[in-house]
Amino acid sequence: MSDIPDTLDTDSDEGSEPMKVTLANWVEFLDPLSFTAQSQYLPRKYLTRARRRLKSARPRQKLNQLKTTAQDLTPQLEDFKRRTIERLHSLDRPLESLFFHNSSRLEKWFYPFTLFHIFAIGFIIGKYPSWFHVYYTGMLVLLMPVRFYTYYKTNNHYYMADLCYYVNLMVLLFVWVWPDSVHLYQSCFAFTFGTLSFAVITWRNSLVIHSVDKITSCFIHIMPPLTMYTIHHGLGEDLKRARFPAASLAGSKKWNLKYNIFWTSLYYLLWQSAYHYFITLRKSSKIKSGQRATSFEYLTTHQFKNFWAAKLPEPWPMFFYILFQYCYQLGTMMLCGIWFNYRGAAGAFLTFIYLCAAKNGATYYIDYYGKKFEKEVAKLKSEVEDLQQQLSQKANSSSNNYSGVLE
């Protein structure tokens, strides 16, 4: 019987113990096919079911544990939330008083701070140009929380989604994350020397030295092109290759207009898509009700409210606004090849932009404070005339009474 399994062989080798015959061996001897089918099928079936139960049980156990942990932590989380809100409210009161109610104290300190900032810009560019991007980053970190707080309190924080803030973010990404990206570097150069620089003229950014709001607006439009100018024209070639490879001759030997139109258009499309999804569409109810302000709403209701495109039915005003903004970006970057290749021309252009901001600031001081002084003088003059009239009336009445007594 050659087909009998070896396990039924009760004979043992020399020096080994005899094998015990169990009930399972006899069942296998009587019906080997049935035994084989059971040994291959039933245990696998049971194991598969057991594994499924274990897999289904483990997530349930974890979920129950998470629920138990969450229930245990709920009082602590609520207490933490309550204490955080109380701290924010306690911090909000002095900040609101500083920025809105007693702003004269802040302006007195901000005036010398702005003067020192202007001095520091020239000193760092001339003496330590390799540290200028660090100074720019530090000032941006200092001013942006203040801008967000003041804009949030006045419901103007949607302005911080505009293109100028997006370009500042691009410059930070180039400086600290991707300094070897040529398309990011040249796109930053095109945006900063294009849209941001000319925005000082179109939006009339004013160098009002004591105003936190106006100096911050000048900062986000003037400092990025200054940073790109310092990196491109102020650093040596060895330092560029080590710190900013994209700005070196190996990375950016020449200015390719078609290449930069493509990449700036791509970055512009990325910003415009995100802006219209998160602001125009998702926050449309707040914008239409007047709870929030945007650049588009301000332009179409103030400066260009009588423009023919602003009177068209929706969505044509927004379409023409996007088209004009894109053409404005392409038009302002056409001269960037000159600023890119010639250091003197780039320096003269930035000087012109700075002088425009200074002139706007001087106009603000003269118009605002001059008109304010004229109004106060006119008010004082009217008060003096009223007082003279009252005195003359009293004098006339007293003289009439005296003449009546004599009669």
NORPE-V188263 format. One record per backbone hydrogen bond with DSSP energy under -1.0 kcal/mol. NH is the residue of the N-H (numbers start at 0). CO is the residue of the C=O. E is the energy in kcal/mol with one decimal. If there is no record, write none. Layout:
<<NH,CO,E> <NH,CO,E>>
This chain:
<<3,0,-1.2> <7,4,-1.2> <8,5,-1.4> <15,12,-1.8> <25,21,-1.6> <26,22,-2.2> <27,23,-2.1> <28,24,-2.0> <29,25,-2.3> <30,26,-2.3> <34,30,-1.9> <35,31,-2.0> <36,32,-2.4> <37,33,-2.3> <38,34,-2.3> <39,35,-1.6> <40,36,-2.3> <44,40,-2.4> <45,41,-2.5> <46,42,-2.7> <47,43,-2.5> <48,44,-2.1> <49,45,-2.3> <50,46,-2.7> <51,47,-2.3> <52,48,-2.4> <53,49,-2.5> <54,50,-2.7> <55,51,-2.6> <56,52,-2.0> <57,53,-2.4> <58,54,-1.2> <60,56,-2.7> <61,57,-2.8> <62,58,-3.1> <63,59,-2.9> <64,60,-2.6> <65,61,-2.8> <66,62,-2.7> <67,63,-2.6> <68,64,-2.8> <69,65,-3.1> <70,66,-2.6> <71,67,-2.2> <72,68,-2.2> <73,69,-1.3> <76,72,-2.9> <77,73,-2.6> <78,74,-2.2> <79,75,-2.5> <80,76,-2.6> <81,77,-2.4> <82,78,-2.5> <83,79,-2.3> <84,80,-2.3> <85,81,-2.3> <86,82,-2.2> <87,83,-2.3> <88,84,-2.5> <89,85,-2.5> <90,86,-2.1> <91,87,-2.2> <92,88,-1.6> <94,90,-1.4> <95,91,-2.9> <96,92,-2.0> <97,93,-2.2> <98,94,-2.7> <99,95,-2.0> <100,95,-1.1> <101,96,-3.7> <106,102,-2.7> <107,103,-1.8> <108,104,-1.2> <109,105,-2.5> <110,106,-1.7> <112,108,-1.3> <113,109,-2.4> <114,110,-1.8> <115,111,-2.5> <116,112,-2.1> <117,113,-2.3> <118,114,-2.1> <119,115,-2.7> <120,116,-2.0> <121,117,-1.6> <122,118,-2.2> <123,119,-2.7> <124,120,-2.3> <125,121,-1.9> <126,122,-2.9> <127,123,-1.1> <130,127,-1.7> <131,128,-1.2> <134,130,-2.0> <135,131,-2.7> <136,132,-1.9> <137,133,-2.5> <138,134,-2.4> <139,135,-2.1> <140,136,-2.4> <141,137,-1.6> <142,138,-2.5> <143,139,-2.3> <146,142,-2.4> <147,143,-2.7> <148,144,-2.4> <149,145,-2.5> <150,146,-2.4> <151,147,-2.6> <152,148,-2.2> <153,149,-1.0> <154,151,-1.1> <155,150,-3.5> <158,155,-1.8> <159,156,-1.1> <160,157,-1.6> <161,158,-1.8> <165,161,-1.5> <166,162,-2.5> <167,163,-1.7> <168,164,-1.9> <169,165,-2.0> <170,166,-2.3> <171,167,-2.0> <172,168,-2.4> <173,169,-2.3> <174,170,-2.6> <175,171,-2.6> <176,172,-1.9> <177,172,-2.9> <180,177,-1.4> <184,180,-2.0> <185,181,-2.7> <186,182,-1.8> <187,183,-2.3> <188,184,-2.2> <189,185,-2.3> <190,186,-2.7> <191,187,-2.6> <192,188,-2.3> <195,190,-2.2> <196,191,-1.1> <197,193,-2.1> <198,194,-1.4> <201,197,-2.5> <202,198,-2.7> <204,199,-1.3> <206,356,-2.5> <207,205,-1.8> <210,207,-1.4> <214,210,-2.0> <215,211,-1.9> <216,212,-1.8> <217,213,-2.1> <218,214,-2.3> <219,215,-2.2> <221,217,-2.4> <222,218,-2.0> <225,221,-1.7> <226,222,-2.5> <227,223,-2.4> <228,224,-2.4> <229,225,-2.4> <230,226,-2.2> <231,227,-2.5> <232,228,-3.0> <233,229,-1.2> <239,235,-2.2> <240,236,-2.4> <241,237,-1.6> <242,238,-3.1> <243,239,-1.2> <245,178,-2.1> <246,243,-1.3> <247,244,-1.0> <251,247,-3.3> <259,255,-2.2> <260,256,-2.5> <261,257,-2.0> <262,258,-2.0> <263,259,-2.6> <264,260,-1.9> <265,261,-1.8> <266,262,-2.6> <267,263,-2.5> <268,264,-2.5> <269,265,-2.1> <270,266,-2.2> <271,267,-2.9> <272,268,-2.4> <273,269,-1.9> <274,270,-2.7> <275,271,-2.3> <276,272,-1.7> <277,273,-2.5> <278,274,-2.4> <279,274,-1.3> <280,275,-2.2> <281,276,-1.5> <282,278,-1.2> <283,280,-1.1> <286,282,-1.9> <287,283,-2.7> <288,284,-1.7> <290,285,-1.6> <291,285,-1.4> <292,154,-1.2> <297,293,-2.3> <298,294,-2.5> <299,295,-2.4> <300,296,-1.0> <301,297,-1.3> <303,298,-3.0> <306,303,-1.1> <315,312,-1.8> <318,314,-2.1> <319,315,-2.6> <320,316,-1.9> <321,317,-2.4> <322,318,-2.4> <323,319,-2.6> <324,320,-2.3> <325,321,-2.3> <326,322,-2.5> <327,323,-2.5> <328,324,-2.0> <329,325,-2.3> <330,326,-2.6> <331,327,-2.3> <332,328,-1.4> <335,332,-1.2> <337,334,-1.2> <338,334,-1.4> <339,335,-2.5> <340,336,-1.7> <341,337,-2.1> <345,341,-1.9> <346,342,-2.6> <347,343,-2.4> <348,344,-2.2> <349,345,-2.2> <350,346,-2.0> <351,347,-2.1> <352,348,-2.1> <353,349,-2.4> <354,350,-2.4> <355,351,-2.1> <356,352,-2.0> <357,353,-2.3> <358,354,-2.7> <359,355,-2.4> <360,356,-2.0> <361,357,-2.4> <362,358,-2.6> <363,359,-2.1> <364,360,-2.4> <365,361,-2.6> <366,362,-2.9> <367,363,-2.7> <368,364,-1.4> <369,365,-1.2> <370,366,-2.0> <371,367,-2.2> <372,368,-2.5> <373,369,-2.4> <374,370,-2.5> <375,371,-2.1> <376,372,-2.6> <377,373,-2.6> <378,374,-2.4> <379,375,-2.6> <380,376,-2.5> <381,377,-2.3> <382,378,-2.1> <383,379,-2.3> <384,380,-2.3> <385,381,-2.3> <386,382,-2.3> <387,383,-2.4> <388,384,-2.3> <389,385,-2.3> <390,386,-2.4> <391,387,-2.5> <392,388,-2.3> <393,389,-2.3> <394,390,-2.3> <395,391,-2.3> <396,392,-2.4> <397,393,-2.4> <398,394,-2.0> <399,395,-2.0> <400,396,-2.0> <401,397,-1.9> <402,398,-2.0> <403,399,-1.8> <404,400,-1.6> <405,401,-1.7> <406,402,-1.7>>
